[in-house]
Every structure is written in C-alpha cells, then in structure tokens.
C-alpha cells in the first residue's frame, strides 16, 4: 500500500507524505488556496458572530436585572405613596374637624358678644 496523506503547512504549499515516509512539497493550486481562504473567512465570521451573541446575551441579562431592580424600586415607591395618601387623608379629615370646631367656637363667641 502506498497512501498519500495531504497536510496543509504553509498558505501556498502542501506537504505530502507517503506511507514510506518520503516527504515532498507541492504548491497548492489556486482552487485549493481559495477554498482554504473561504473556510478561514467563514470560521472567522462564525467566531465573530459567536462573540457578538455572547455579548448580546450578557447585555440582555444586565437589562433584565436592571428592569427587575427598577420594578422592585417602583413597587416600594407605590407602597410609600399609598401610606402617604392615607396619612394625607387622615390629616385632611383632622383639619376639617378642627375647622368645624373653630367655626363653632367663633359662632358661640359671636352670639355671646351680640347678647352683651
């Protein structure tokens, strides 16, 4: 058996080995060079796209975390607003009660001053 195994060593030269360990170098044909360049370009493109996908996944996760934090912050603010609204309603009611008491006192004073 006399098998030839081709192995790419340099861009334009192909190294050929036979089963008898004879070594010789044959220049790559233009077709082989173009095919190899095409494969390299495709691989570079795939690696670049994979990097971009990883970056996008990381960015999406960061955005999700920021959204979650903002959501939690908004929930806290909404709860605080509810408490403040209730407190404002109580203060308004208390203010109305005090105003009515003041009006009663003033009307009683007016009645007393008119009788004297």
C-alpha contacts under 8 A as a table, 3 or more apart, distances in Angstrom:
res1	aa1	res2	aa2	distance
1	X	19	X	7.42
2	X	18	X	6.29
2	X	19	X	5.50
2	X	20	X	7.24
3	X	18	X	5.45
3	X	19	X	5.48
4	X	16	X	6.49
4	X	17	X	5.61
4	X	18	X	4.59
4	X	19	X	6.79
5	X	16	X	5.82
5	X	17	X	5.36
5	X	18	X	6.47
6	X	14	X	6.69
6	X	15	X	6.04
6	X	16	X	4.87
6	X	17	X	6.72
7	X	14	X	6.18
7	X	15	X	5.44
7	X	16	X	6.45
8	X	11	X	7.41
8	X	13	X	7.08
8	X	14	X	5.13
8	X	15	X	6.22
9	X	13	X	6.66
9	X	14	X	6.20
9	X	15	X	6.33
10	X	13	X	5.28
10	X	14	X	6.97
11	X	28	X	7.99
11	X	33	X	7.15
12	X	27	X	5.78
12	X	28	X	5.18
12	X	29	X	7.91
12	X	33	X	6.74
13	X	25	X	6.37
13	X	26	X	5.76
13	X	27	X	4.32
13	X	28	X	5.16
14	X	25	X	5.68
14	X	26	X	5.25
14	X	27	X	5.82
14	X	28	X	5.71
15	X	23	X	7.19
15	X	24	X	6.18
15	X	25	X	4.69
15	X	26	X	6.46
16	X	23	X	5.94
16	X	24	X	5.71
16	X	25	X	6.15
16	X	26	X	7.36
17	X	20	X	7.91
17	X	21	X	5.96
17	X	22	X	5.93
17	X	23	X	5.13
17	X	24	X	7.10
18	X	21	X	5.35
18	X	22	X	5.68
18	X	23	X	7.09
19	X	22	X	7.59
28	X	31	X	7.98
28	X	32	X	5.99
28	X	33	X	6.31
29	X	32	X	5.24
29	X	33	X	6.31
30	X	33	X	5.05
30	X	34	X	6.08
31	X	34	X	5.18
31	X	35	X	6.03
32	X	35	X	4.99
32	X	36	X	6.02
33	X	36	X	5.10
33	X	37	X	6.12
34	X	37	X	5.04
34	X	38	X	6.00
35	X	38	X	5.04
35	X	39	X	6.25
36	X	39	X	5.11
36	X	40	X	6.19
37	X	40	X	4.97
37	X	41	X	6.01
38	X	41	X	5.13
38	X	42	X	6.08
39	X	42	X	5.08
39	X	43	X	6.08
40	X	43	X	5.06
40	X	44	X	6.11
41	X	44	X	5.09
41	X	45	X	6.08
42	X	45	X	5.06
42	X	46	X	6.10
43	X	46	X	5.01
43	X	47	X	6.14
44	X	47	X	5.12
44	X	48	X	6.09
45	X	48	X	5.06
45	X	49	X	6.07
46	X	49	X	5.08
46	X	50	X	6.06
47	X	50	X	5.02
47	X	51	X	6.22
48	X	51	X	5.14
48	X	52	X	6.27
49	X	52	X	5.02
49	X	53	X	6.11
50	X	53	X	5.04
50	X	54	X	6.22
51	X	54	X	5.12
51	X	55	X	6.21
52	X	55	X	5.01
52	X	56	X	6.10
53	X	56	X	5.02
53	X	57	X	6.15
54	X	57	X	5.09
54	X	58	X	6.27
55	X	58	X	5.10
55	X	59	X	6.10
56	X	59	X	4.97
56	X	60	X	5.97
57	X	60	X	5.08
57	X	61	X	6.18
58	X	61	X	5.12
58	X	62	X	6.20
59	X	62	X	5.04
59	X	63	X	6.14
60	X	63	X	5.04
60	X	64	X	6.13
61	X	64	X	5.01
61	X	65	X	6.22
62	X	65	X	5.12
62	X	66	X	6.19
63	X	66	X	5.05
63	X	67	X	6.03
64	X	67	X	5.06
64	X	68	X	6.11
65	X	68	X	5.04
65	X	69	X	6.18
66	X	69	X	5.09
66	X	70	X	6.10
67	X	70	X	5.06
67	X	71	X	5.98
68	X	71	X	4.99
68	X	72	X	6.19
69	X	72	X	5.17
69	X	73	X	6.11
70	X	73	X	4.94
70	X	74	X	6.01
71	X	74	X	5.04
71	X	75	X	6.21
72	X	75	X	5.07
72	X	76	X	6.33
73	X	76	X	5.14
73	X	77	X	6.27
74	X	77	X	5.00
74	X	78	X	6.08
75	X	78	X	5.07
75	X	79	X	6.24
76	X	79	X	5.17
76	X	80	X	6.20
77	X	80	X	5.01
77	X	81	X	6.06
78	X	81	X	5.02
78	X	82	X	6.25
79	X	82	X	5.10
79	X	83	X	6.40
80	X	83	X	5.14
80	X	84	X	6.16
81	X	84	X	5.01
81	X	85	X	5.94
82	X	85	X	5.02
82	X	86	X	6.25
83	X	86	X	5.22
83	X	87	X	6.17
84	X	87	X	4.96
84	X	88	X	5.98
85	X	88	X	5.01
85	X	89	X	6.19
86	X	89	X	5.06
86	X	90	X	6.28
87	X	90	X	5.11
87	X	91	X	6.19
88	X	91	X	5.06
88	X	92	X	6.02
89	X	92	X	5.03
89	X	93	X	6.16
90	X	93	X	5.10
90	X	94	X	6.11
91	X	94	X	4.98
91	X	95	X	5.99
92	X	95	X	4.98
92	X	96	X	6.20
93	X	96	X	5.08
93	X	97	X	6.26
94	X	97	X	5.07
94	X	98	X	6.19
95	X	98	X	5.11
95	X	99	X	6.08
96	X	99	X	5.02
96	X	100	X	6.16
97	X	100	X	5.17
97	X	101	X	6.20
98	X	101	X	5.03
98	X	102	X	6.06
99	X	102	X	4.99
99	X	103	X	6.11
100	X	103	X	5.02
100	X	104	X	6.20
101	X	104	X	5.08
101	X	105	X	6.27
102	X	105	X	5.09
102	X	106	X	6.07
103	X	106	X	5.03
103	X	107	X	6.01
104	X	107	X	5.14
104	X	108	X	6.11
105	X	108	X	5.06
105	X	109	X	6.13
106	X	109	X	5.03
106	X	110	X	6.13
107	X	110	X	4.98
107	X	111	X	6.18
108	X	111	X	5.05
108	X	112	X	6.17
109	X	112	X	4.99
109	X	113	X	6.06
110	X	113	X	5.17
110	X	114	X	6.07
111	X	114	X	5.17
111	X	115	X	6.25
112	X	115	X	5.21
112	X	116	X	6.45
113	X	116	X	5.33
